[in-house]
Amino acid sequence: MNDQLIMTNILSLVKGASDMYMHGAIEAACPKINAAFKQALAANLALQHEVFDAMKQKGWYPIPEETPENINKVVQEFATGC
């Protein structure tokens, strides 16, 4: 397994954990449990950002350039529902 695949797998796992923490925070009725989920979510999101940044620096997570043309294309897609 190469480093890029390992980092991609880590990013997927961290994103999945973030989703679980978010749902835990949404559903928790107890204020202390809610706060614990929110704290875990914040820490996990920070980790996700670190992994994402490392992948982006290596060129393993390319980000398309935000040009006016690309932005207009997305706006049009949402406007037409496609």
N, CA, C and O atoms as a printed pandas DataFrame, in Angstrom:
     atom_number atom_name residue_name chain_id  residue_number  x_coord  y_coord  z_coord
0              1         N          MET        A               1    0.847   -1.168    0.000
1              2        CA          MET        A               1    0.000    0.000    0.000
2              3         C          MET        A               1    0.901    1.242    0.000
3              4         O          MET        A               1    1.833    1.342    0.798
4              5         N          ASN        A               2    0.611    2.186   -0.903
5              6        CA          ASN        A               2    1.458    3.369   -0.965
6              7         C          ASN        A               2    0.938    4.469   -0.035
7              8         O          ASN        A               2   -0.177    4.387    0.481
8              9         N          ASP        A               3    1.761    5.492    0.165
9             10        CA          ASP        A               3    1.425    6.576    1.095
10            11         C          ASP        A               3    0.144    7.303    0.700
11            12         O          ASP        A               3   -0.651    7.663    1.569
12            13         N          GLN        A               4   -0.067    7.525   -0.588
13            14        CA          GLN        A               4   -1.260    8.230   -1.032
14            15         C          GLN        A               4   -2.517    7.443   -0.667
15            16         O          GLN        A               4   -3.494    8.021   -0.191
16            17         N          LEU        A               5   -2.497    6.157   -0.882
17            18        CA          LEU        A               5   -3.652    5.326   -0.555
18            19         C          LEU        A               5   -3.900    5.305    0.958
19            20         O          LEU        A               5   -5.046    5.349    1.405
20            21         N          ILE        A               6   -2.842    5.240    1.723
21            22        CA          ILE        A               6   -2.974    5.267    3.182
22            23         C          ILE        A               6   -3.611    6.579    3.630
23            24         O          ILE        A               6   -4.527    6.574    4.453
24            25         N          MET        A               7   -3.135    7.698    3.096
25            26        CA          MET        A               7   -3.687    9.002    3.469
26            27         C          MET        A               7   -5.146    9.137    3.014
27            28         O          MET        A               7   -5.968    9.713    3.726
28            29         N          THR        A               8   -5.459    8.610    1.842
29            30        CA          THR        A               8   -6.843    8.644    1.360
30            31         C          THR        A               8   -7.741    7.852    2.295
31            32         O          THR        A               8   -8.848    8.290    2.609
32            33         N          ASN        A               9   -7.282    6.699    2.740
33            34        CA          ASN        A               9   -8.054    5.887    3.680
34            35         C          ASN        A               9   -8.223    6.590    5.020
35            36         O          ASN        A               9   -9.304    6.560    5.608
36            37         N          ILE        A              10   -7.157    7.222    5.505
37            38        CA          ILE        A              10   -7.238    7.968    6.768
38            39         C          ILE        A              10   -8.259    9.090    6.638
39            40         O          ILE        A              10   -9.089    9.283    7.527
40            41         N          LEU        A              11   -8.201    9.832    5.534
41            42        CA          LEU        A              11   -9.137   10.934    5.333
42            43         C          LEU        A              11  -10.581   10.419    5.319
43            44         O          LEU        A              11  -11.466   11.040    5.907
44            45         N          SER        A              12  -10.816    9.304    4.661
45            46        CA          SER        A              12  -12.165    8.731    4.624
46            47         C          SER        A              12  -12.637    8.335    6.020
47            48         O          SER        A              12  -13.790    8.575    6.380
48            49         N          LEU        A              13  -11.756    7.734    6.795
49            50        CA          LEU        A              13  -12.126    7.336    8.155
50            51         C          LEU        A              13  -12.418    8.540    9.038
51            52         O          LEU        A              13  -13.375    8.531    9.811
52            53         N          VAL        A              14  -11.599    9.568    8.924
53            54        CA          VAL        A              14  -11.799   10.769    9.731
54            55         C          VAL        A              14  -13.107   11.462    9.339
55            56         O          VAL        A              14  -13.833   11.953   10.203
56            57         N          LYS        A              15  -13.409   11.503    8.032
57            58        CA          LYS        A              15  -14.677   12.087    7.595
58            59         C          LYS        A              15  -15.854   11.301    8.151
59            60         O          LYS        A              15  -16.843   11.891    8.586
60            61         N          GLY        A              16  -15.757    9.980    8.143
61            62        CA          GLY        A              16  -16.827    9.144    8.689
62            63         C          GLY        A              16  -17.020    9.372   10.181
63            64         O          GLY        A              16  -18.150    9.426   10.666
64            65         N          ALA        A              17  -15.916    9.506   10.905
65            66        CA          ALA        A              17  -16.005    9.785   12.340
66            67         C          ALA        A              17  -16.645   11.145   12.583
67            68         O          ALA        A              17  -17.437   11.302   13.513
68            69         N          SER        A              18  -16.309   12.126   11.758
69            70        CA          SER        A              18  -16.926   13.452   11.893
70            71         C          SER        A              18  -18.434   13.359   11.726
71            72         O          SER        A              18  -19.188   14.005   12.454
72            73         N          ASP        A              19  -18.865   12.565   10.778
73            74        CA          ASP        A              19  -20.295   12.385   10.545
74            75         C          ASP        A              19  -20.967   11.773   11.778
75            76         O          ASP        A              19  -22.051   12.202   12.172
76            77         N          MET        A              20  -20.331   10.782   12.377
77            78        CA          MET        A              20  -20.908   10.157   13.572
78            79         C          MET        A              20  -20.956   11.140   14.736
79            80         O          MET        A              20  -21.964   11.211   15.440
80            81         N          TYR        A              21  -19.882   11.900   14.949
81            82        CA          TYR        A              21  -19.874   12.883   16.034
82            83         C          TYR        A              21  -20.951   13.945   15.816
83            84         O          TYR        A              21  -21.607   14.371   16.766
84            85         N          MET        A              22  -21.131   14.370   14.565
85            86        CA          MET        A              22  -22.143   15.376   14.271
86            87         C          MET        A              22  -23.529   14.843   14.620
87            88         O          MET        A              22  -24.326   15.534   15.256
88            89         N          HIS        A              23  -23.810   13.616   14.201
89            90        CA          HIS        A              23  -25.117   13.034   14.504
90            91         C          HIS        A              23  -25.289   12.825   16.007
91            92         O          HIS        A              23  -26.390   12.989   16.533
92            93         N          GLY        A              24  -24.230   12.473   16.687
93            94        CA          GLY        A              24  -24.295   12.348   18.146
94            95         C          GLY        A              24  -24.631   13.678   18.794
95            96         O          GLY        A              24  -25.443   13.731   19.718
96            97         N          ALA        A              25  -24.016   14.753   18.320
97            98        CA          ALA        A              25  -24.298   16.080   18.866
98            99         C          ALA        A              25  -25.730   16.506   18.567
99           100         O          ALA        A              25  -26.378   17.135   19.403
100          101         N          ILE        A              26  -26.220   16.172   17.394
101          102        CA          ILE        A              26  -27.593   16.532   17.021
102          103         C          ILE        A              26  -28.601   15.784   17.890
103          104         O          ILE        A              26  -29.609   16.355   18.305
104          105         N          GLU        A              27  -28.332   14.512   18.166
105          106        CA          GLU        A              27  -29.302   13.657   18.844
106          107         C          GLU        A              27  -29.182   13.647   20.362
107          108         O          GLU        A              27  -30.129   13.250   21.040
108          109         N          ALA        A              28  -28.059   14.067   20.912
109          110        CA          ALA        A              28  -27.852   13.964   22.358
110          111         C          ALA        A              28  -28.766   14.919   23.113
111          112         O          ALA        A              28  -28.738   16.129   22.887
112          113         N          ALA        A              29  -29.566   14.375   24.001
113          114        CA          ALA        A              29  -30.475   15.196   24.803
114          115         C          ALA        A              29  -29.783   15.733   26.053
115          116         O          ALA        A              29  -30.127   16.810   26.538
116          117         N          CYS        A              30  -28.828   14.999   26.567
117          118        CA          CYS        A              30  -28.102   15.404   27.769
118          119         C          CYS        A              30  -27.076   16.479   27.412
119          120         O          CYS        A              30  -26.259   16.261   26.518
120          121         N          PRO        A              31  -27.094   17.618   28.076
121          122        CA          PRO        A              31  -26.145   18.693   27.750
122          123         C          PRO        A              31  -24.676   18.280   27.840
123          124         O          PRO        A              31  -23.858   18.707   27.025
124          125         N          LYS        A              32  -24.342   17.451   28.827
125          126        CA          LYS        A              32  -22.944   17.029   28.968
126          127         C          LYS        A              32  -22.515   16.112   27.821
127          128         O          LYS        A              32  -21.397   16.220   27.318
128          129         N          ILE        A              33  -23.401   15.217   27.417
129          130        CA          ILE        A              33  -23.087   14.327   26.300
130          131         C          ILE        A              33  -23.033   15.131   25.005
131          132         O          ILE        A              33  -22.170   14.893   24.160
132          133         N          ASN        A              34  -23.942   16.070   24.849
133          134        CA          ASN        A              34  -23.942   16.940   23.678
134          135         C          ASN        A              34  -22.624   17.700   23.586
135          136         O          ASN        A              34  -22.025   17.791   22.514
136          137         N          ALA        A              35  -22.176   18.244   24.718
137          138        CA          ALA        A              35  -20.910   18.988   24.736
138          139         C          ALA        A              35  -19.732   18.081   24.399
139          140         O          ALA        A              35  -18.800   18.497   23.711
140          141         N          ALA        A              36  -19.776   16.840   24.887
141          142        CA          ALA        A              36  -18.689   15.893   24.588
142          143         C          ALA        A              36  -18.638   15.581   23.098
143          144         O          ALA        A              36  -17.558   15.529   22.510
144          145         N          PHE        A              37  -19.804   15.372   22.485
145          146        CA          PHE        A              37  -19.832   15.123   21.042
146          147         C          PHE        A              37  -19.330   16.342   20.265
147          148         O          PHE        A              37  -18.581   16.197   19.299
148          149         N          LYS        A              38  -19.737   17.534   20.682
149          150        CA          LYS        A              38  -19.288   18.750   19.992
150          151         C          LYS        A              38  -17.782   18.928   20.115
151          152         O          LYS        A              38  -17.124   19.334   19.157
152          153         N          GLN        A              39  -17.232   18.626   21.288
153          154        CA          GLN        A              39  -15.790   18.729   21.487
154          155         C          GLN        A              39  -15.054   17.702   20.623
155          156         O          GLN        A              39  -14.037   18.021   20.007
156          157         N          ALA        A              40  -15.564   16.483   20.581
157          158        CA          ALA        A              40  -14.947   15.448   19.745
158          159         C          ALA        A              40  -15.045   15.818   18.272
159          160         O          ALA        A              40  -14.107   15.585   17.509
160          161         N          LEU        A              41  -16.177   16.395   17.866
161          162        CA          LEU        A              41  -16.345   16.818   16.475
162          163         C          LEU        A              41  -15.337   17.895   16.113
163          164         O          LEU        A              41  -14.716   17.830   15.053
164          165         N          ALA        A              42  -15.168   18.884   16.979
165          166        CA          ALA        A              42  -14.216   19.965   16.701
166          167         C          ALA        A              42  -12.794   19.426   16.562
167          168         O          ALA        A              42  -12.061   19.830   15.659
168          169         N          ALA        A              43  -12.407   18.525   17.444
169          170        CA          ALA        A              43  -11.067   17.935   17.363
170          171         C          ALA        A              43  -10.912   17.111   16.093
171          172         O          ALA        A              43   -9.868   17.154   15.442
172          173         N          ASN        A              44  -11.940   16.371   15.745
173          174        CA          ASN        A              44  -11.888   15.534   14.554
174          175         C          ASN        A              44  -11.837   16.379   13.281
175          176         O          ASN        A              44  -11.133   16.032   12.332
176          177         N          LEU        A              45  -12.582   17.490   13.257
177          178        CA          LEU        A              45  -12.537   18.374   12.095
178          179         C          LEU        A              45  -11.153   18.998   11.937
179          180         O          LEU        A              45  -10.680   19.192   10.817
180          181         N          ALA        A              46  -10.509   19.311   13.054
181          182        CA          ALA        A              46   -9.142   19.839   12.982
182          183         C          ALA        A              46   -8.194   18.782   12.406
183          184         O          ALA        A              46   -7.320   19.104   11.601
184          185         N          LEU        A              47   -8.367   17.533   12.815
185          186        CA          LEU        A              47   -7.555   16.444   12.277
186          187         C          LEU        A              47   -7.815   16.268   10.795
187          188         O          LEU        A              47   -6.882   16.077   10.016
188          189         N          GLN        A              48   -9.079   16.331   10.400
189          190        CA          GLN        A              48   -9.435   16.203    8.983
190          191         C          GLN        A              48   -8.742   17.276    8.170
191          192         O          GLN        A              48   -8.247   17.011    7.075
192          193         N          HIS        A              49   -8.707   18.493    8.704
193          194        CA          HIS        A              49   -8.069   19.591    7.988
194          195         C          HIS        A              49   -6.562   19.356    7.849
195          196         O          HIS        A              49   -5.977   19.655    6.808
196          197         N          GLU        A              50   -5.943   18.825    8.889
197          198        CA          GLU        A              50   -4.512   18.520    8.824
198          199         C          GLU        A              50   -4.220   17.464    7.755
199          200         O          GLU        A              50   -3.277   17.609    6.978
200          201         N          VAL        A              51   -5.021   16.415    7.718
201          202        CA          VAL        A              51   -4.825   15.355    6.724
202          203         C          VAL        A              51   -5.050   15.916    5.323
203          204         O          VAL        A              51   -4.269   15.652    4.408
204          205         N          PHE        A              52   -6.128   16.698    5.160
205          206        CA          PHE        A              52   -6.420   17.317    3.871
206          207         C          PHE        A              52   -5.257   18.206    3.419
207          208         O          PHE        A              52   -4.832   18.130    2.266
208          209         N          ASP        A              53   -4.744   19.043    4.319
209          210        CA          ASP        A              53   -3.627   19.924    3.957
210          211         C          ASP        A              53   -2.395   19.136    3.531
211          212         O          ASP        A              53   -1.720   19.492    2.566
212          213         N          ALA        A              54   -2.111   18.059    4.263
213          214        CA          ALA        A              54   -0.945   17.236    3.917
214          215         C          ALA        A              54   -1.128   16.611    2.536
215          216         O          ALA        A              54   -0.184   16.554    1.748
216          217         N          MET        A              55   -2.324   16.150    2.250
217          218        CA          MET        A              55   -2.591   15.543    0.939
218          219         C          MET        A              55   -2.517   16.595   -0.170
219          220         O          MET        A              55   -1.983   16.338   -1.249
220          221         N          LYS        A              56   -3.048   17.760    0.106
221          222        CA          LYS        A              56   -3.026   18.837   -0.894
222          223         C          LYS        A              56   -1.587   19.261   -1.201
223          224         O          LYS        A              56   -1.243   19.498   -2.359
224          225         N          GLN        A              57   -0.754   19.356   -0.175
225          226        CA          GLN        A              57    0.644   19.741   -0.377
226          227         C          GLN        A              57    1.398   18.721   -1.221
227          228         O          GLN        A              57    2.296   19.081   -1.982
228          229         N          LYS        A              58    1.034   17.456   -1.086
229          230        CA          LYS        A              58    1.685   16.396   -1.871
230          231         C          LYS        A              58    1.113   16.282   -3.279
231          232         O          LYS        A              58    1.639   15.542   -4.111
232          233         N          GLY        A              59    0.018   17.029   -3.548
233          234        CA          GLY        A              59   -0.620   16.933   -4.857
234          235         C          GLY        A              59   -1.574   15.764   -4.972
235          236         O          GLY        A              59   -1.971   15.387   -6.074
236          237         N          TRP        A              60   -1.949   15.181   -3.826
237          238        CA          TRP        A              60   -2.817   14.018   -3.815
238          239         C          TRP        A              60   -4.289   14.385   -3.710
239          240         O          TRP        A              60   -5.148   13.507   -3.801
240          241         N          TYR        A              61   -4.596   15.649   -3.524
241          242        CA          TYR        A              61   -5.980   16.109   -3.418
242          243         C          TYR        A              61   -6.079   17.401   -4.211
243          244         O          TYR        A              61   -6.119   18.489   -3.638
244          245         N          PRO        A              62   -6.119   17.276   -5.534
245          246        CA          PRO        A              62   -6.145   18.492   -6.358
246          247         C          PRO        A              62   -7.460   19.252   -6.192
247          248         O          PRO        A              62   -8.534   18.656   -6.113
248          249         N          ILE        A              63   -7.353   20.548   -6.142
249          250        CA          ILE        A              63   -8.513   21.424   -6.006
250          251         C          ILE        A              63   -8.641   22.217   -7.304
251          252         O          ILE        A              63   -7.693   22.884   -7.718
252          253         N          PRO        A              64   -9.814   22.149   -7.952
253          254        CA          PRO        A              64   -9.976   22.943   -9.173
254          255         C          PRO        A              64   -9.901   24.442   -8.855
255          256         O          PRO        A              64  -10.330   24.890   -7.791
256          257         N          GLU        A              65   -9.357   25.189   -9.785
257          258        CA          GLU        A              65   -9.225   26.630   -9.598
258          259         C          GLU        A              65  -10.607   27.277   -9.582
259          260         O          GLU        A              65  -11.488   26.906  -10.357
260          261         N          GLU        A              66  -10.780   28.234   -8.702
261          262        CA          GLU        A              66  -12.050   28.947   -8.597
262          263         C          GLU        A              66  -12.040   30.129   -9.558
263          264         O          GLU        A              66  -11.671   31.246   -9.199
264          265         N          THR        A              67  -12.450   29.853  -10.773
265          266        CA          THR        A              67  -12.520   30.907  -11.783
266          267         C          THR        A              67  -13.969   31.378  -11.887
267          268         O          THR        A              67  -14.885   30.642  -11.521
268          269         N          PRO        A              68  -14.183   32.585  -12.377
269          270        CA          PRO        A              68  -15.562   33.046  -12.568
270          271         C          PRO        A              68  -16.366   32.087  -13.446
271          272         O          PRO        A              68  -17.564   31.907  -13.228
272          273         N          GLU        A              69  -15.720   31.474  -14.432
273          274        CA          GLU        A              69  -16.412   30.543  -15.313
274          275         C          GLU        A              69  -16.886   29.310  -14.543
275          276         O          GLU        A              69  -18.021   28.862  -14.709
276          277         N          ASN        A              70  -16.001   28.765  -13.697
277          278        CA          ASN        A              70  -16.373   27.590  -12.910
278          279         C          ASN        A              70  -17.492   27.918  -11.920
279          280         O          ASN        A              70  -18.406   27.116  -11.726
280          281         N          ILE        A              71  -17.421   29.082  -11.302
281          282        CA          ILE        A              71  -18.448   29.504  -10.355
282          283         C          ILE        A              71  -19.785   29.669  -11.072
283          284         O          ILE        A              71  -20.815   29.203  -10.584
284          285         N          ASN        A              72  -19.772   30.329  -12.226
285          286        CA          ASN        A              72  -21.004   30.509  -12.994
286          287         C          ASN        A              72  -21.599   29.176  -13.431
287          288         O          ASN        A              72  -22.819   29.016  -13.460
288          289         N          LYS        A              73  -20.737   28.220  -13.770
289          290        CA          LYS        A              73  -21.212   26.894  -14.174
290          291         C          LYS        A              73  -21.960   26.225  -13.024
291          292         O          LYS        A              73  -23.026   25.645  -13.232
292          293         N          VAL        A              74  -21.417   26.301  -11.836
293          294        CA          VAL        A              74  -22.062   25.700  -10.669
294          295         C          VAL        A              74  -23.374   26.420  -10.363
295          296         O          VAL        A              74  -24.380   25.778  -10.058
296          297         N          VAL        A              75  -23.365   27.749  -10.446
297          298        CA          VAL        A              75  -24.585   28.520  -10.208
298          299         C          VAL        A              75  -25.667   28.106  -11.197
299          300         O          VAL        A              75  -26.825   27.924  -10.822
300          301         N          GLN        A              76  -25.287   27.959  -12.450
301          302        CA          GLN        A              76  -26.259   27.553  -13.478
302          303         C          GLN        A              76  -26.808   26.149  -13.217
303          304         O          GLN        A              76  -27.997   25.895  -13.414
304          305         N          GLU        A              77  -25.937   25.240  -12.772
305          306        CA          GLU        A              77  -26.379   23.879  -12.484
306          307         C          GLU        A              77  -27.414   23.871  -11.366
307          308         O          GLU        A              77  -28.406   23.145  -11.443
308          309         N          PHE        A              78  -27.190   24.673  -10.328
309          310        CA          PHE        A              78  -28.148   24.730   -9.230
310          311         C          PHE        A              78  -29.424   25.458   -9.654
311          312         O          PHE        A              78  -30.518   25.103   -9.215
312          313         N          ALA        A              79  -29.288   26.454  -10.489
313          314        CA          ALA        A              79  -30.456   27.218  -10.931
314          315         C          ALA        A              79  -31.384   26.372  -11.792
315          316         O          ALA        A              79  -32.603   26.538  -11.752
316          317         N          THR        A              80  -30.798   25.460  -12.577
317          318        CA          THR        A              80  -31.615   24.625  -13.475
318          319         C          THR        A              80  -31.981   23.288  -12.832
319          320         O          THR        A              80  -32.788   22.535  -13.376
320          321         N          GLY        A              81  -31.395   22.998  -11.688
321          322        CA          GLY        A              81  -31.710   21.749  -10.998
322          323         C          GLY        A              81  -31.033   20.539  -11.574
323          324         O          GLY        A              81  -31.452   19.415  -11.297
324          325         N          CYS        A              82  -29.993   20.725  -12.371
325          326        CA          CYS        A              82  -29.273   19.594  -12.987
326          327         C          CYS        A              82  -28.007   19.292  -12.244
327          328         O          CYS        A              82  -27.276   18.375  -12.618
